[in-house]
């Protein structure tokens, strides 16, 4: 047994055998060359896992599976070793949260990064979409000033949050907005429009990433330099 | 123009000219009707009290004059010289203690620009720090009341602890610094926590509040053999002395008004507010300042007025037993407000990492991630370029990451060299003796005083960052006497610092006791020898601001000869939530904040022990056992 099991003890600290139970866990883990390490919840504790609450006080869970319930006396060291062996090799209770935390942190960073998180961000996304189709719906002339206002709101919001990632996202978005608008009136070249939209998207994404997520992206794509 | 060293020497001299002589000259001038400094015909200040708001206003007046003289001179150094000339011009015309206090505050205001070396309190005011054990037994008023209080004299009369207290009041004097009121409550609460811990070691009861000012003060106090002769204080206070009943009525009314304001919810916060941390620190600051500037200062004055006693000035107030009783009453008001704050739900807060925990062989709570070593037992500690983290990673990381290190020694390969490191579950303290020397009334005086010392130690902290991102975490370390762990007001802050954790890394952080956030830095390792003589090589250090902080030699509670049980707790929080600015270059982060105006931790002072945990009996034990980012272990502290 090499992998450290997650042990949780839901115990009444005034139980006569509480010290013996702890001692048995400690000795068994030492025998299996594991670092003695477990989490304890007392009756008044907040956030006790549901499976322990359901099992009642004086229960022991290994890897999220309740192995002992209603303990009044301590198991022997051998019994505890056996439990740890079985519990440790048993399938760990699936936890969505643990899975997300352990395996998909980067993915989540990117996914969350793409979601607009505030009214201004929605405005930014809308402004991008509208900028793309700005000339193709001439029968709705009121849309032009609305979208221009949204574009402006996007830039203002980036300016207001400039402390987060400094001026990078703002400069990207200003350059993007300039290209989109300039293309609308002068160039009328589809590639310039795409370049402008790409800059707007990049600026918005950059800004919507948290500092931590930005670090994660750096870690994956640029290599960590901290 | 004088050189830097000459200017520093001049300042040293101004701060160390014997106080008794200057006081004598000033009082003689006053009594003989010679011209002295007064404002609008007010009486001259014969006995200076920095708790007295009128006296503080006078300090500010002189200070502003000095700052304005400095600023109006084109050349900064010339401006400083002129400001010092101004102080000299007031010699004999203004209260010398007030002038000295003003000069010290001026040095604080110029801390970043003016290179000086500040003398120890043992040189500045030697008569005032002499241990009262030299008072003839028949004069020791404590004896008359058949009390054990003199057992605590070593703590209350510690010269550097008195210096810390007065210096703190100089730094936090006018409600201009960030979170002043909150810091007032916290710094004094920590003093009481330590005082009570030392009392428990001596089998004394915890200090009782002195709230009912119509009751007599049971313990008398006589400051020291020469305190009275120095003219800085009046006579002795007899046991069972009463304060003036009218003044007592005034104070009781103030206390009642404050209690009612707290109970009415005048200082309550909205826990659902977007920035509830800031709300709490603001509310604590309002309450703290209101308490300090009114009730607290008046109380010092009223109690001191019985005998013009030591309670009247920050420089020696803490020597008196009644200081602690008075402050316990104030701390109770702070606690009364804190009791109204919602309990912490630490389990629901974000946790940057998990601290492992189990029990030790005796069945006491134990975390293998907090390892203690005496510095003398760490290989290479004295070598230049010593890297504690590297030694820690080699010894306690790698293949040993999952090994417990409670007490013993380990042979390991220290980068190609065989080395041995010892680790311990027991800290050591000892009582040492220093000497204070001075001349008074033409006589050479030479007195011994006791001070506590401890064997220097360091923490190795094992921290695992399982995430794919770099983390900066705040590590908080507290200690509490065994059996007192459920009393949040008994927890003593030991340290608080930042640690970088690379992505998916196992780091063994190392921190020396002399780096502790609570102590003044650079640490005064030996109170008996440091800052006693003027040293031109130290004039660049400007320790004016660094003076602020708990004395290093009192960092570890004294413990007992048999070994006193303690719990030491570490908590790791996300620095992205905590941090608002850089750590200070010197001085104490915990008690004095940063050199800039913003305190560099968003969380309330004393977090997480600033609030109740929940309504149940074993709330703190319960929370530490169940909360991932907290862990504790049992240690003993042995007085050898």
Interface residues (C-beta under 8 A of the other chain):
Chain A: X4 X13 X19 X22 X23 X25 X26 X29 X33 X34 X35 X36 X37 X38 X39 X40 X41 X42 X44 X45 X46 X47 X48 X102 X105 X106 X211 X212 X213 X215 X216 X219 X224 X226
Chain B: X345 X347 X348 X356 X357 X358 X359 X363 X368 X401 X402 X403 X404 X466 X467 X468 X469 X470 X500 X502 X503 X576 X614 X616 X617 X618 X619 X621 X622 X623 X625 X626 X628
